[in-house]
Amino acid sequence: MSNVRFRVLPFSVGGITALSCPFTLLYIKPARTLAYVESLTRAEYVRSTGPYVAAFDFAWQAAASEPESKAILDSRIADLSQEER
């Protein structure tokens, strides 16, 4: 899918504190961004997205590149296939 991009955060990177709270950035055209944040007791849409965008950007930069991420996943899939035999 050409509209999907992913990167893997290898264990060697360590914990990314800013990602301890799950969130989704929603890019709404023409030029609006919302953060959808879930916690144990509620879910909310946040208009002040600066900290969430910064956390995502930090994690994206710390992660393996897209080709490296694909190689990591391919290797793990191969490992799992070997374990099944």
C-alpha angles and dihedrals in degrees: 000000000000093000094058124081127176141177130193121227103217118218087244089070090064126213121335103214094197090062095057089102116059116234141160124216112219115201108201120188137272094031113313130120127193130182117221108207127186127194134170094275106027150009125220144175112235121204096190096074101163097107092045094049090048092050092049093047091050092050092045091053093046093050127089115271118266094260090046091048091052090050091050091052093044090052093049092048089051090049091052091048090054091049091055092059 
